[in-house]
Amino acid sequence: MPAKPDRANLPEWLKYRIMSELEQAIHRHGIDPMYIPYAHKALKILEERVTQHAHAITQDFEAALQALETSRQEAGLKKTFL
């Protein structure tokens, strides 16, 4: 597993978190890919799909964030940091 990325890089951070959870789920099923022939191929394909989805989710998030910011400005509201 690569080093945990900075949260500022949302697609990489999401990919890391999702892959970490999936690897834990694989181990909970009693499977250790290290000892399964060609398991790295299946995991590589999975990681590629996770990467695609992480980028799509990030784009959707950024679009929603922009829409919220536009609505906030139109309503004349101040930014609130929680």
mmCIF file of the N, C-alpha and C atoms, coordinates in Angstrom:
data_MODEL
# 
_entry.id   MODEL 
# 
loop_
_atom_site.group_PDB 
_atom_site.id 
_atom_site.type_symbol 
_atom_site.label_atom_id 
_atom_site.label_alt_id 
_atom_site.label_comp_id 
_atom_site.label_asym_id 
_atom_site.label_entity_id 
_atom_site.label_seq_id 
_atom_site.pdbx_PDB_ins_code 
_atom_site.Cartn_x 
_atom_site.Cartn_y 
_atom_site.Cartn_z 
_atom_site.occupancy 
_atom_site.B_iso_or_equiv 
_atom_site.pdbx_formal_charge 
_atom_site.auth_seq_id 
_atom_site.auth_comp_id 
_atom_site.auth_asym_id 
_atom_site.auth_atom_id 
_atom_site.pdbx_PDB_model_num 
ATOM 1   N N  . MET A 1 1  ? 0.854   -1.174  0.000   1.00 0.00 ? 1  MET A N  1 
ATOM 2   C CA . MET A 1 1  ? 0.000   0.000   0.000   1.00 0.00 ? 1  MET A CA 1 
ATOM 3   C C  . MET A 1 1  ? 0.893   1.228   0.000   1.00 0.00 ? 1  MET A C  1 
ATOM 4   N N  . PRO A 1 2  ? 0.638   2.158   -0.918  1.00 0.00 ? 2  PRO A N  1 
ATOM 5   C CA . PRO A 1 2  ? 1.454   3.377   -0.965  1.00 0.00 ? 2  PRO A CA 1 
ATOM 6   C C  . PRO A 1 2  ? 1.216   4.257   0.257   1.00 0.00 ? 2  PRO A C  1 
ATOM 7   N N  . ALA A 1 3  ? 2.091   5.229   0.418   1.00 0.00 ? 3  ALA A N  1 
ATOM 8   C CA . ALA A 1 3  ? 1.963   6.157   1.544   1.00 0.00 ? 3  ALA A CA 1 
ATOM 9   C C  . ALA A 1 3  ? 0.649   6.926   1.432   1.00 0.00 ? 3  ALA A C  1 
ATOM 10  N N  . LYS A 1 4  ? 0.087   7.253   2.573   1.00 0.00 ? 4  LYS A N  1 
ATOM 11  C CA . LYS A 1 4  ? -1.184  7.974   2.618   1.00 0.00 ? 4  LYS A CA 1 
ATOM 12  C C  . LYS A 1 4  ? -1.005  9.370   2.017   1.00 0.00 ? 4  LYS A C  1 
ATOM 13  N N  . PRO A 1 5  ? -1.789  9.693   0.977   1.00 0.00 ? 5  PRO A N  1 
ATOM 14  C CA . PRO A 1 5  ? -1.638  11.002  0.343   1.00 0.00 ? 5  PRO A CA 1 
ATOM 15  C C  . PRO A 1 5  ? -2.263  12.115  1.174   1.00 0.00 ? 5  PRO A C  1 
ATOM 16  N N  . ASP A 1 6  ? -1.867  13.327  0.854   1.00 0.00 ? 6  ASP A N  1 
ATOM 17  C CA . ASP A 1 6  ? -2.408  14.515  1.492   1.00 0.00 ? 6  ASP A CA 1 
ATOM 18  C C  . ASP A 1 6  ? -3.882  14.668  1.102   1.00 0.00 ? 6  ASP A C  1 
ATOM 19  N N  . ARG A 1 7  ? -4.711  15.104  2.051   1.00 0.00 ? 7  ARG A N  1 
ATOM 20  C CA . ARG A 1 7  ? -6.137  15.278  1.760   1.00 0.00 ? 7  ARG A CA 1 
ATOM 21  C C  . ARG A 1 7  ? -6.405  16.378  0.735   1.00 0.00 ? 7  ARG A C  1 
ATOM 22  N N  . ALA A 1 8  ? -5.444  17.232  0.507   1.00 0.00 ? 8  ALA A N  1 
ATOM 23  C CA . ALA A 1 8  ? -5.620  18.287  -0.491  1.00 0.00 ? 8  ALA A CA 1 
ATOM 24  C C  . ALA A 1 8  ? -5.747  17.702  -1.899  1.00 0.00 ? 8  ALA A C  1 
ATOM 25  N N  . ASN A 1 9  ? -5.172  16.536  -2.123  1.00 0.00 ? 9  ASN A N  1 
ATOM 26  C CA . ASN A 1 9  ? -5.280  15.840  -3.406  1.00 0.00 ? 9  ASN A CA 1 
ATOM 27  C C  . ASN A 1 9  ? -6.438  14.848  -3.278  1.00 0.00 ? 9  ASN A C  1 
ATOM 28  N N  . LEU A 1 10 ? -7.665  15.364  -3.429  1.00 0.00 ? 10 LEU A N  1 
ATOM 29  C CA . LEU A 1 10 ? -8.858  14.571  -3.152  1.00 0.00 ? 10 LEU A CA 1 
ATOM 30  C C  . LEU A 1 10 ? -8.952  13.266  -3.944  1.00 0.00 ? 10 LEU A C  1 
ATOM 31  N N  . PRO A 1 11 ? -8.687  13.243  -5.257  1.00 0.00 ? 11 PRO A N  1 
ATOM 32  C CA . PRO A 1 11 ? -8.803  11.958  -5.972  1.00 0.00 ? 11 PRO A CA 1 
ATOM 33  C C  . PRO A 1 11 ? -7.843  10.889  -5.441  1.00 0.00 ? 11 PRO A C  1 
ATOM 34  N N  . GLU A 1 12 ? -6.610  11.272  -5.155  1.00 0.00 ? 12 GLU A N  1 
ATOM 35  C CA . GLU A 1 12 ? -5.640  10.301  -4.645  1.00 0.00 ? 12 GLU A CA 1 
ATOM 36  C C  . GLU A 1 12 ? -6.002  9.862   -3.232  1.00 0.00 ? 12 GLU A C  1 
ATOM 37  N N  . TRP A 1 13 ? -6.478  10.797  -2.428  1.00 0.00 ? 13 TRP A N  1 
ATOM 38  C CA . TRP A 1 13 ? -6.872  10.466  -1.055  1.00 0.00 ? 13 TRP A CA 1 
ATOM 39  C C  . TRP A 1 13 ? -8.053  9.510   -1.076  1.00 0.00 ? 13 TRP A C  1 
ATOM 40  N N  . LEU A 1 14 ? -9.059  9.758   -1.927  1.00 0.00 ? 14 LEU A N  1 
ATOM 41  C CA . LEU A 1 14 ? -10.214 8.861   -2.040  1.00 0.00 ? 14 LEU A CA 1 
ATOM 42  C C  . LEU A 1 14 ? -9.783  7.475   -2.502  1.00 0.00 ? 14 LEU A C  1 
ATOM 43  N N  . LYS A 1 15 ? -8.919  7.440   -3.512  1.00 0.00 ? 15 LYS A N  1 
ATOM 44  C CA . LYS A 1 15 ? -8.440  6.144   -4.019  1.00 0.00 ? 15 LYS A CA 1 
ATOM 45  C C  . LYS A 1 15 ? -7.744  5.366   -2.905  1.00 0.00 ? 15 LYS A C  1 
ATOM 46  N N  . TYR A 1 16 ? -6.903  6.047   -2.150  1.00 0.00 ? 16 TYR A N  1 
ATOM 47  C CA . TYR A 1 16 ? -6.191  5.400   -1.056  1.00 0.00 ? 16 TYR A CA 1 
ATOM 48  C C  . TYR A 1 16 ? -7.184  4.835   -0.032  1.00 0.00 ? 16 TYR A C  1 
ATOM 49  N N  . ARG A 1 17 ? -8.172  5.630   0.363   1.00 0.00 ? 17 ARG A N  1 
ATOM 50  C CA . ARG A 1 17 ? -9.137  5.202   1.381   1.00 0.00 ? 17 ARG A CA 1 
ATOM 51  C C  . ARG A 1 17 ? -9.977  4.025   0.882   1.00 0.00 ? 17 ARG A C  1 
ATOM 52  N N  . ILE A 1 18 ? -10.439 4.107   -0.365  1.00 0.00 ? 18 ILE A N  1 
ATOM 53  C CA . ILE A 1 18 ? -11.269 3.036   -0.912  1.00 0.00 ? 18 ILE A CA 1 
ATOM 54  C C  . ILE A 1 18 ? -10.469 1.748   -1.049  1.00 0.00 ? 18 ILE A C  1 
ATOM 55  N N  . MET A 1 19 ? -9.266  1.842   -1.596  1.00 0.00 ? 19 MET A N  1 
ATOM 56  C CA . MET A 1 19 ? -8.440  0.645   -1.759  1.00 0.00 ? 19 MET A CA 1 
ATOM 57  C C  . MET A 1 19 ? -8.083  0.039   -0.403  1.00 0.00 ? 19 MET A C  1 
ATOM 58  N N  . SER A 1 20 ? -7.837  0.867   0.585   1.00 0.00 ? 20 SER A N  1 
ATOM 59  C CA . SER A 1 20 ? -7.535  0.378   1.922   1.00 0.00 ? 20 SER A CA 1 
ATOM 60  C C  . SER A 1 20 ? -8.716  -0.422  2.472   1.00 0.00 ? 20 SER A C  1 
ATOM 61  N N  . GLU A 1 21 ? -9.924  0.114   2.323   1.00 0.00 ? 21 GLU A N  1 
ATOM 62  C CA . GLU A 1 21 ? -11.127 -0.587  2.800   1.00 0.00 ? 21 GLU A CA 1 
ATOM 63  C C  . GLU A 1 21 ? -11.338 -1.896  2.035   1.00 0.00 ? 21 GLU A C  1 
ATOM 64  N N  . LEU A 1 22 ? -11.120 -1.868  0.727   1.00 0.00 ? 22 LEU A N  1 
ATOM 65  C CA . LEU A 1 22 ? -11.305 -3.080  -0.074  1.00 0.00 ? 22 LEU A CA 1 
ATOM 66  C C  . LEU A 1 22 ? -10.280 -4.152  0.296   1.00 0.00 ? 22 LEU A C  1 
ATOM 67  N N  . GLU A 1 23 ? -9.041  -3.739  0.538   1.00 0.00 ? 23 GLU A N  1 
ATOM 68  C CA . GLU A 1 23 ? -8.021  -4.704  0.955   1.00 0.00 ? 23 GLU A CA 1 
ATOM 69  C C  . GLU A 1 23 ? -8.381  -5.329  2.307   1.00 0.00 ? 23 GLU A C  1 
ATOM 70  N N  . GLN A 1 24 ? -8.905  -4.516  3.221   1.00 0.00 ? 24 GLN A N  1 
ATOM 71  C CA . GLN A 1 24 ? -9.323  -5.051  4.517   1.00 0.00 ? 24 GLN A CA 1 
ATOM 72  C C  . GLN A 1 24 ? -10.478 -6.037  4.339   1.00 0.00 ? 24 GLN A C  1 
ATOM 73  N N  . ALA A 1 25 ? -11.402 -5.732  3.435   1.00 0.00 ? 25 ALA A N  1 
ATOM 74  C CA . ALA A 1 25 ? -12.524 -6.637  3.172   1.00 0.00 ? 25 ALA A CA 1 
ATOM 75  C C  . ALA A 1 25 ? -12.033 -7.958  2.580   1.00 0.00 ? 25 ALA A C  1 
ATOM 76  N N  . ILE A 1 26 ? -11.055 -7.883  1.701   1.00 0.00 ? 26 ILE A N  1 
ATOM 77  C CA . ILE A 1 26 ? -10.478 -9.105  1.121   1.00 0.00 ? 26 ILE A CA 1 
ATOM 78  C C  . ILE A 1 26 ? -9.889  -9.971  2.237   1.00 0.00 ? 26 ILE A C  1 
ATOM 79  N N  . HIS A 1 27 ? -9.171  -9.357  3.149   1.00 0.00 ? 27 HIS A N  1 
ATOM 80  C CA . HIS A 1 27 ? -8.562  -10.099 4.255   1.00 0.00 ? 27 HIS A CA 1 
ATOM 81  C C  . HIS A 1 27 ? -9.627  -10.659 5.196   1.00 0.00 ? 27 HIS A C  1 
ATOM 82  N N  . ARG A 1 28 ? -10.724 -9.910  5.407   1.00 0.00 ? 28 ARG A N  1 
ATOM 83  C CA . ARG A 1 28 ? -11.812 -10.416 6.261   1.00 0.00 ? 28 ARG A CA 1 
ATOM 84  C C  . ARG A 1 28 ? -12.455 -11.662 5.659   1.00 0.00 ? 28 ARG A C  1 
ATOM 85  N N  . HIS A 1 29 ? -12.369 -11.791 4.335   1.00 0.00 ? 29 HIS A N  1 
ATOM 86  C CA . HIS A 1 29 ? -12.892 -12.983 3.664   1.00 0.00 ? 29 HIS A CA 1 
ATOM 87  C C  . HIS A 1 29 ? -11.888 -14.136 3.689   1.00 0.00 ? 29 HIS A C  1 
ATOM 88  N N  . GLY A 1 30 ? -10.783 -13.916 4.357   1.00 0.00 ? 30 GLY A N  1 
ATOM 89  C CA . GLY A 1 30 ? -9.787  -14.970 4.490   1.00 0.00 ? 30 GLY A CA 1 
ATOM 90  C C  . GLY A 1 30 ? -8.918  -15.159 3.261   1.00 0.00 ? 30 GLY A C  1 
ATOM 91  N N  . ILE A 1 31 ? -8.823  -14.140 2.443   1.00 0.00 ? 31 ILE A N  1 
ATOM 92  C CA . ILE A 1 31 ? -8.045  -14.230 1.216   1.00 0.00 ? 31 ILE A CA 1 
ATOM 93  C C  . ILE A 1 31 ? -6.799  -13.371 1.361   1.00 0.00 ? 31 ILE A C  1 
ATOM 94  N N  . ASP A 1 32 ? -5.652  -13.967 1.057   1.00 0.00 ? 32 ASP A N  1 
ATOM 95  C CA . ASP A 1 32 ? -4.402  -13.209 1.052   1.00 0.00 ? 32 ASP A CA 1 
ATOM 96  C C  . ASP A 1 32 ? -3.881  -13.208 -0.377  1.00 0.00 ? 32 ASP A C  1 
ATOM 97  N N  . PRO A 1 33 ? -4.086  -12.101 -1.099  1.00 0.00 ? 33 PRO A N  1 
ATOM 98  C CA . PRO A 1 33 ? -3.688  -12.040 -2.508  1.00 0.00 ? 33 PRO A CA 1 
ATOM 99  C C  . PRO A 1 33 ? -2.214  -12.310 -2.746  1.00 0.00 ? 33 PRO A C  1 
ATOM 100 N N  . MET A 1 34 ? -1.415  -12.161 -1.706  1.00 0.00 ? 34 MET A N  1 
ATOM 101 C CA . MET A 1 34 ? 0.019   -12.382 -1.849  1.00 0.00 ? 34 MET A CA 1 
ATOM 102 C C  . MET A 1 34 ? 0.333   -13.828 -2.265  1.00 0.00 ? 34 MET A C  1 
ATOM 103 N N  . TYR A 1 35 ? -0.546  -14.747 -1.895  1.00 0.00 ? 35 TYR A N  1 
ATOM 104 C CA . TYR A 1 35 ? -0.303  -16.163 -2.157  1.00 0.00 ? 35 TYR A CA 1 
ATOM 105 C C  . TYR A 1 35 ? -1.164  -16.725 -3.287  1.00 0.00 ? 35 TYR A C  1 
ATOM 106 N N  . ILE A 1 36 ? -1.892  -15.869 -3.976  1.00 0.00 ? 36 ILE A N  1 
ATOM 107 C CA . ILE A 1 36 ? -2.773  -16.329 -5.051  1.00 0.00 ? 36 ILE A CA 1 
ATOM 108 C C  . ILE A 1 36 ? -2.142  -15.960 -6.391  1.00 0.00 ? 36 ILE A C  1 
ATOM 109 N N  . PRO A 1 37 ? -1.954  -16.949 -7.268  1.00 0.00 ? 37 PRO A N  1 
ATOM 110 C CA . PRO A 1 37 ? -1.355  -16.656 -8.575  1.00 0.00 ? 37 PRO A CA 1 
ATOM 111 C C  . PRO A 1 37 ? -2.173  -15.622 -9.348  1.00 0.00 ? 37 PRO A C  1 
ATOM 112 N N  . TYR A 1 38 ? -1.493  -14.664 -9.903  1.00 0.00 ? 38 TYR A N  1 
ATOM 113 C CA . TYR A 1 38 ? -2.067  -13.617 -10.746 1.00 0.00 ? 38 TYR A CA 1 
ATOM 114 C C  . TYR A 1 38 ? -3.052  -12.700 -10.015 1.00 0.00 ? 38 TYR A C  1 
ATOM 115 N N  . ALA A 1 39 ? -3.065  -12.723 -8.710  1.00 0.00 ? 39 ALA A N  1 
ATOM 116 C CA . ALA A 1 39 ? -3.959  -11.843 -7.948  1.00 0.00 ? 39 ALA A CA 1 
ATOM 117 C C  . ALA A 1 39 ? -3.630  -10.381 -8.215  1.00 0.00 ? 39 ALA A C  1 
ATOM 118 N N  . HIS A 1 40 ? -2.358  -10.102 -8.460  1.00 0.00 ? 40 HIS A N  1 
ATOM 119 C CA . HIS A 1 40 ? -1.961  -8.712  -8.709  1.00 0.00 ? 40 HIS A CA 1 
ATOM 120 C C  . HIS A 1 40 ? -2.665  -8.132  -9.927  1.00 0.00 ? 40 HIS A C  1 
ATOM 121 N N  . LYS A 1 41 ? -2.991  -8.986  -10.909 1.00 0.00 ? 41 LYS A N  1 
ATOM 122 C CA . LYS A 1 41 ? -3.703  -8.498  -12.097 1.00 0.00 ? 41 LYS A CA 1 
ATOM 123 C C  . LYS A 1 41 ? -5.113  -8.052  -11.727 1.00 0.00 ? 41 LYS A C  1 
ATOM 124 N N  . ALA A 1 42 ? -5.803  -8.863  -10.946 1.00 0.00 ? 42 ALA A N  1 
ATOM 125 C CA . ALA A 1 42 ? -7.163  -8.510  -10.522 1.00 0.00 ? 42 ALA A CA 1 
ATOM 126 C C  . ALA A 1 42 ? -7.151  -7.255  -9.664  1.00 0.00 ? 42 ALA A C  1 
ATOM 127 N N  . LEU A 1 43 ? -6.166  -7.141  -8.785  1.00 0.00 ? 43 LEU A N  1 
ATOM 128 C CA . LEU A 1 43 ? -6.078  -5.963  -7.927  1.00 0.00 ? 43 LEU A CA 1 
ATOM 129 C C  . LEU A 1 43 ? -5.714  -4.716  -8.728  1.00 0.00 ? 43 LEU A C  1 
ATOM 130 N N  . LYS A 1 44 ? -4.905  -4.870  -9.751  1.00 0.00 ? 44 LYS A N  1 
ATOM 131 C CA . LYS A 1 44 ? -4.539  -3.736  -10.603 1.00 0.00 ? 44 LYS A CA 1 
ATOM 132 C C  . LYS A 1 44 ? -5.767  -3.224  -11.356 1.00 0.00 ? 44 LYS A C  1 
ATOM 133 N N  . ILE A 1 45 ? -6.574  -4.143  -11.869 1.00 0.00 ? 45 ILE A N  1 
ATOM 134 C CA . ILE A 1 45 ? -7.806  -3.761  -12.563 1.00 0.00 ? 45 ILE A CA 1 
ATOM 135 C C  . ILE A 1 45 ? -8.744  -3.047  -11.594 1.00 0.00 ? 45 ILE A C  1 
ATOM 136 N N  . LEU A 1 46 ? -8.872  -3.580  -10.385 1.00 0.00 ? 46 LEU A N  1 
ATOM 137 C CA . LEU A 1 46 ? -9.706  -2.956  -9.368  1.00 0.00 ? 46 LEU A CA 1 
ATOM 138 C C  . LEU A 1 46 ? -9.209  -1.551  -9.051  1.00 0.00 ? 46 LEU A C  1 
ATOM 139 N N  . GLU A 1 47 ? -7.902  -1.401  -8.889  1.00 0.00 ? 47 GLU A N  1 
ATOM 140 C CA . GLU A 1 47 ? -7.331  -0.093  -8.578  1.00 0.00 ? 47 GLU A CA 1 
ATOM 141 C C  . GLU A 1 47 ? -7.579  0.911   -9.711  1.00 0.00 ? 47 GLU A C  1 
ATOM 142 N N  . GLU A 1 48 ? -7.516  0.453   -10.950 1.00 0.00 ? 48 GLU A N  1 
ATOM 143 C CA . GLU A 1 48 ? -7.788  1.333   -12.088 1.00 0.00 ? 48 GLU A CA 1 
ATOM 144 C C  . GLU A 1 48 ? -9.235  1.820   -12.068 1.00 0.00 ? 48 GLU A C  1 
ATOM 145 N N  . ARG A 1 49 ? -10.156 0.906   -11.754 1.00 0.00 ? 49 ARG A N  1 
ATOM 146 C CA . ARG A 1 49 ? -11.578 1.291   -11.669 1.00 0.00 ? 49 ARG A CA 1 
ATOM 147 C C  . ARG A 1 49 ? -11.808 2.262   -10.519 1.00 0.00 ? 49 ARG A C  1 
ATOM 148 N N  . VAL A 1 50 ? -11.175 1.999   -9.381  1.00 0.00 ? 50 VAL A N  1 
ATOM 149 C CA . VAL A 1 50 ? -11.303 2.888   -8.229  1.00 0.00 ? 50 VAL A CA 1 
ATOM 150 C C  . VAL A 1 50 ? -10.766 4.270   -8.583  1.00 0.00 ? 50 VAL A C  1 
ATOM 151 N N  . THR A 1 51 ? -9.665  4.320   -9.302  1.00 0.00 ? 51 THR A N  1 
ATOM 152 C CA . THR A 1 51 ? -9.081  5.593   -9.725  1.00 0.00 ? 51 THR A CA 1 
ATOM 153 C C  . THR A 1 51 ? -10.070 6.367   -10.599 1.00 0.00 ? 51 THR A C  1 
ATOM 154 N N  . GLN A 1 52 ? -10.687 5.679   -11.559 1.00 0.00 ? 52 GLN A N  1 
ATOM 155 C CA . GLN A 1 52 ? -11.673 6.324   -12.429 1.00 0.00 ? 52 GLN A CA 1 
ATOM 156 C C  . GLN A 1 52 ? -12.828 6.889   -11.614 1.00 0.00 ? 52 GLN A C  1 
ATOM 157 N N  . HIS A 1 53 ? -13.343 6.088   -10.694 1.00 0.00 ? 53 HIS A N  1 
ATOM 158 C CA . HIS A 1 53 ? -14.481 6.521   -9.888  1.00 0.00 ? 53 HIS A CA 1 
ATOM 159 C C  . HIS A 1 53 ? -14.096 7.651   -8.937  1.00 0.00 ? 53 HIS A C  1 
ATOM 160 N N  . ALA A 1 54 ? -12.907 7.605   -8.382  1.00 0.00 ? 54 ALA A N  1 
ATOM 161 C CA . ALA A 1 54 ? -12.460 8.669   -7.479  1.00 0.00 ? 54 ALA A CA 1 
ATOM 162 C C  . ALA A 1 54 ? -12.380 9.997   -8.227  1.00 0.00 ? 54 ALA A C  1 
ATOM 163 N N  . HIS A 1 55 ? -11.899 9.954   -9.462  1.00 0.00 ? 55 HIS A N  1 
ATOM 164 C CA . HIS A 1 55 ? -11.834 11.181  -10.259 1.00 0.00 ? 55 HIS A CA 1 
ATOM 165 C C  . HIS A 1 55 ? -13.244 11.677  -10.600 1.00 0.00 ? 55 HIS A C  1 
ATOM 166 N N  . ALA A 1 56 ? -14.153 10.766  -10.938 1.00 0.00 ? 56 ALA A N  1 
ATOM 167 C CA . ALA A 1 56 ? -15.528 11.162  -11.259 1.00 0.00 ? 56 ALA A CA 1 
ATOM 168 C C  . ALA A 1 56 ? -16.223 11.751  -10.027 1.00 0.00 ? 56 ALA A C  1 
ATOM 169 N N  . ILE A 1 57 ? -16.036 11.129  -8.887  1.00 0.00 ? 57 ILE A N  1 
ATOM 170 C CA . ILE A 1 57 ? -16.635 11.640  -7.644  1.00 0.00 ? 57 ILE A CA 1 
ATOM 171 C C  . ILE A 1 57 ? -16.081 13.023  -7.326  1.00 0.00 ? 57 ILE A C  1 
ATOM 172 N N  . THR A 1 58 ? -14.781 13.209  -7.519  1.00 0.00 ? 58 THR A N  1 
ATOM 173 C CA . THR A 1 58 ? -14.164 14.507  -7.252  1.00 0.00 ? 58 THR A CA 1 
ATOM 174 C C  . THR A 1 58 ? -14.740 15.573  -8.177  1.00 0.00 ? 58 THR A C  1 
ATOM 175 N N  . GLN A 1 59 ? -14.922 15.248  -9.445  1.00 0.00 ? 59 GLN A N  1 
ATOM 176 C CA . GLN A 1 59 ? -15.504 16.215  -10.382 1.00 0.00 ? 59 GLN A CA 1 
ATOM 177 C C  . GLN A 1 59 ? -16.932 16.575  -9.969  1.00 0.00 ? 59 GLN A C  1 
ATOM 178 N N  . ASP A 1 60 ? -17.717 15.574  -9.573  1.00 0.00 ? 60 ASP A N  1 
ATOM 179 C CA . ASP A 1 60 ? -19.085 15.827  -9.112  1.00 0.00 ? 60 ASP A CA 1 
ATOM 180 C C  . ASP A 1 60 ? -19.074 16.701  -7.861  1.00 0.00 ? 60 ASP A C  1 
ATOM 181 N N  . PHE A 1 61 ? -18.160 16.416  -6.950  1.00 0.00 ? 61 PHE A N  1 
ATOM 182 C CA . PHE A 1 61 ? -18.047 17.196  -5.722  1.00 0.00 ? 61 PHE A CA 1 
ATOM 183 C C  . PHE A 1 61 ? -17.695 18.644  -6.032  1.00 0.00 ? 61 PHE A C  1 
ATOM 184 N N  . GLU A 1 62 ? -16.720 18.849  -6.909  1.00 0.00 ? 62 GLU A N  1 
ATOM 185 C CA . GLU A 1 62 ? -16.306 20.209  -7.254  1.00 0.00 ? 62 GLU A CA 1 
ATOM 186 C C  . GLU A 1 62 ? -17.429 20.979  -7.940  1.00 0.00 ? 62 GLU A C  1 
ATOM 187 N N  . ALA A 1 63 ? -18.225 20.301  -8.767  1.00 0.00 ? 63 ALA A N  1 
ATOM 188 C CA . ALA A 1 63 ? -19.376 20.946  -9.407  1.00 0.00 ? 63 ALA A CA 1 
ATOM 189 C C  . ALA A 1 63 ? -20.428 21.322  -8.362  1.00 0.00 ? 63 ALA A C  1 
ATOM 190 N N  . ALA A 1 64 ? -20.684 20.414  -7.423  1.00 0.00 ? 64 ALA A N  1 
ATOM 191 C CA . ALA A 1 64 ? -21.651 20.707  -6.357  1.00 0.00 ? 64 ALA A CA 1 
ATOM 192 C C  . ALA A 1 64 ? -21.146 21.846  -5.483  1.00 0.00 ? 64 ALA A C  1 
ATOM 193 N N  . LEU A 1 65 ? -19.871 21.844  -5.179  1.00 0.00 ? 65 LEU A N  1 
ATOM 194 C CA . LEU A 1 65 ? -19.273 22.898  -4.368  1.00 0.00 ? 65 LEU A CA 1 
ATOM 195 C C  . LEU A 1 65 ? -19.420 24.257  -5.059  1.00 0.00 ? 65 LEU A C  1 
ATOM 196 N N  . GLN A 1 66 ? -19.180 24.289  -6.358  1.00 0.00 ? 66 GLN A N  1 
ATOM 197 C CA . GLN A 1 66 ? -19.328 25.534  -7.116  1.00 0.00 ? 66 GLN A CA 1 
ATOM 198 C C  . GLN A 1 66 ? -20.787 25.986  -7.117  1.00 0.00 ? 66 GLN A C  1 
ATOM 199 N N  . ALA A 1 67 ? -21.727 25.065  -7.278  1.00 0.00 ? 67 ALA A N  1 
ATOM 200 C CA . ALA A 1 67 ? -23.150 25.415  -7.259  1.00 0.00 ? 67 ALA A CA 1 
ATOM 201 C C  . ALA A 1 67 ? -23.547 25.966  -5.893  1.00 0.00 ? 67 ALA A C  1 
ATOM 202 N N  . LEU A 1 68 ? -23.043 25.352  -4.832  1.00 0.00 ? 68 LEU A N  1 
ATOM 203 C CA . LEU A 1 68 ? -23.337 25.850  -3.479  1.00 0.00 ? 68 LEU A CA 1 
ATOM 204 C C  . LEU A 1 68 ? -22.760 27.246  -3.274  1.00 0.00 ? 68 LEU A C  1 
ATOM 205 N N  . GLU A 1 69 ? -21.544 27.461  -3.752  1.00 0.00 ? 69 GLU A N  1 
ATOM 206 C CA . GLU A 1 69 ? -20.907 28.772  -3.611  1.00 0.00 ? 69 GLU A CA 1 
ATOM 207 C C  . GLU A 1 69 ? -21.691 29.831  -4.380  1.00 0.00 ? 69 GLU A C  1 
ATOM 208 N N  . THR A 1 70 ? -22.145 29.499  -5.573  1.00 0.00 ? 70 THR A N  1 
ATOM 209 C CA . THR A 1 70 ? -22.944 30.431  -6.364  1.00 0.00 ? 70 THR A CA 1 
ATOM 210 C C  . THR A 1 70 ? -24.240 30.772  -5.637  1.00 0.00 ? 70 THR A C  1 
ATOM 211 N N  . SER A 1 71 ? -24.906 29.758  -5.094  1.00 0.00 ? 71 SER A N  1 
ATOM 212 C CA . SER A 1 71 ? -26.152 29.981  -4.352  1.00 0.00 ? 71 SER A CA 1 
ATOM 213 C C  . SER A 1 71 ? -25.905 30.832  -3.112  1.00 0.00 ? 71 SER A C  1 
ATOM 214 N N  . ARG A 1 72 ? -24.796 30.591  -2.418  1.00 0.00 ? 72 ARG A N  1 
ATOM 215 C CA . ARG A 1 72 ? -24.459 31.365  -1.222  1.00 0.00 ? 72 ARG A CA 1 
ATOM 216 C C  . ARG A 1 72 ? -24.266 32.824  -1.593  1.00 0.00 ? 72 ARG A C  1 
ATOM 217 N N  . GLN A 1 73 ? -23.538 33.071  -2.670  1.00 0.00 ? 73 GLN A N  1 
ATOM 218 C CA . GLN A 1 73 ? -23.291 34.446  -3.110  1.00 0.00 ? 73 GLN A CA 1 
ATOM 219 C C  . GLN A 1 73 ? -24.581 35.137  -3.541  1.00 0.00 ? 73 GLN A C  1 
ATOM 220 N N  . GLU A 1 74 ? -25.423 34.417  -4.278  1.00 0.00 ? 74 GLU A N  1 
ATOM 221 C CA . GLU A 1 74 ? -26.693 34.988  -4.733  1.00 0.00 ? 74 GLU A CA 1 
ATOM 222 C C  . GLU A 1 74 ? -27.596 35.343  -3.556  1.00 0.00 ? 74 GLU A C  1 
ATOM 223 N N  . ALA A 1 75 ? -27.515 34.549  -2.472  1.00 0.00 ? 75 ALA A N  1 
ATOM 224 C CA . ALA A 1 75 ? -28.322 34.823  -1.282  1.00 0.00 ? 75 ALA A CA 1 
ATOM 225 C C  . ALA A 1 75 ? -27.677 35.897  -0.395  1.00 0.00 ? 75 ALA A C  1 
ATOM 226 N N  . GLY A 1 76 ? -26.464 36.303  -0.727  1.00 0.00 ? 76 GLY A N  1 
ATOM 227 C CA . GLY A 1 76 ? -25.784 37.325  0.039   1.00 0.00 ? 76 GLY A CA 1 
ATOM 228 C C  . GLY A 1 76 ? -25.338 36.864  1.423   1.00 0.00 ? 76 GLY A C  1 
ATOM 229 N N  . LEU A 1 77 ? -25.063 35.584  1.546   1.00 0.00 ? 77 LEU A N  1 
ATOM 230 C CA . LEU A 1 77 ? -24.656 35.015  2.838   1.00 0.00 ? 77 LEU A CA 1 
ATOM 231 C C  . LEU A 1 77 ? -23.127 35.025  2.983   1.00 0.00 ? 77 LEU A C  1 
ATOM 232 N N  . LYS A 1 78 ? -22.688 35.194  4.211   1.00 0.00 ? 78 LYS A N  1 
ATOM 233 C CA . LYS A 1 78 ? -21.254 35.133  4.487   1.00 0.00 ? 78 LYS A CA 1 
ATOM 234 C C  . LYS A 1 78 ? -20.816 33.673  4.510   1.00 0.00 ? 78 LYS A C  1 
ATOM 235 N N  . LYS A 1 79 ? -19.532 33.452  4.269   1.00 0.00 ? 79 LYS A N  1 
ATOM 236 C CA . LYS A 1 79 ? -18.983 32.107  4.406   1.00 0.00 ? 79 LYS A CA 1 
ATOM 237 C C  . LYS A 1 79 ? -18.952 31.735  5.888   1.00 0.00 ? 79 LYS A C  1 
ATOM 238 N N  . THR A 1 80 ? -19.310 30.504  6.163   1.00 0.00 ? 80 THR A N  1 
ATOM 239 C CA . THR A 1 80 ? -19.292 29.990  7.531   1.00 0.00 ? 80 THR A CA 1 
ATOM 240 C C  . THR A 1 80 ? -18.361 28.805  7.580   1.00 0.00 ? 80 THR A C  1 
ATOM 241 N N  . PHE A 1 81 ? -17.354 28.868  8.440   1.00 0.00 ? 81 PHE A N  1 
ATOM 242 C CA . PHE A 1 81 ? -16.420 27.761  8.580   1.00 0.00 ? 81 PHE A CA 1 
ATOM 243 C C  . PHE A 1 81 ? -16.738 27.029  9.873   1.00 0.00 ? 81 PHE A C  1 
ATOM 244 N N  . LEU A 1 82 ? -16.997 25.749  9.744   1.00 0.00 ? 82 LEU A N  1 
ATOM 245 C CA . LEU A 1 82 ? -17.363 24.942  10.909  1.00 0.00 ? 82 LEU A CA 1 
ATOM 246 C C  . LEU A 1 82 ? -16.152 24.302  11.523  1.00 0.00 ? 82 LEU A C  1 
# 
